[in-house]
Amino acid sequence: MKHERDQHSLLMKFLNKEFFKFLVVGIINTACTYLIYLLLLNAFSYTVSYTISYISGILISYLLNSYYVFKEKLNYKKMIQFPLVYVVQYLLNAVLLYVLVDNSKLEKEYAPLIVIILSIPITYILSKLIIKKK
């Protein structure tokens, strides 16, 4: 009984208003980043466009997560540390993708969707640790 209560408590900790806002920011950030990519394609190659839009996405994520999700003032030190979230996310996602495709034999077209879903809580926790750090 206590174990079930502890699991429920842990689940509710992640499914709070702040986490929901984090998901909304992720959707908005993805849409903005994709729009930036499409606009840049008019002037640059797809690789340059992708790089600029990816970096823009990190900045947009930091701004929206600081202001809207975690209600923290912007801070240059935290803004410089924030890309570490994406380095960790990329490395984790690459390993998970390998495990799902090569070891679990999941279709390579579907594996990234599962990887993204699995990485959301970790990205949330890392973002919160950096942005809310005093």
HELIX and SHEET records of a PDB file:
HELIX    1   1 LYS A    2  PHE A   14  1                                  13    
HELIX    2   2 LYS A   17  LEU A   40  1                                  24    
HELIX    3   3 TYR A   46  LEU A   64  1                                  19    
HELIX    4   4 ASN A   65  VAL A   69  3                                   5    
HELIX    5   5 TYR A   76  GLN A   81  1                                   6    
HELIX    6   6 PRO A   83  TYR A   98  1                                  16    
HELIX    7   7 VAL A   99  ASN A  103  3                                   5    
HELIX    8   8 ALA A  111  ILE A  131  1                                  21    
END                                                                             
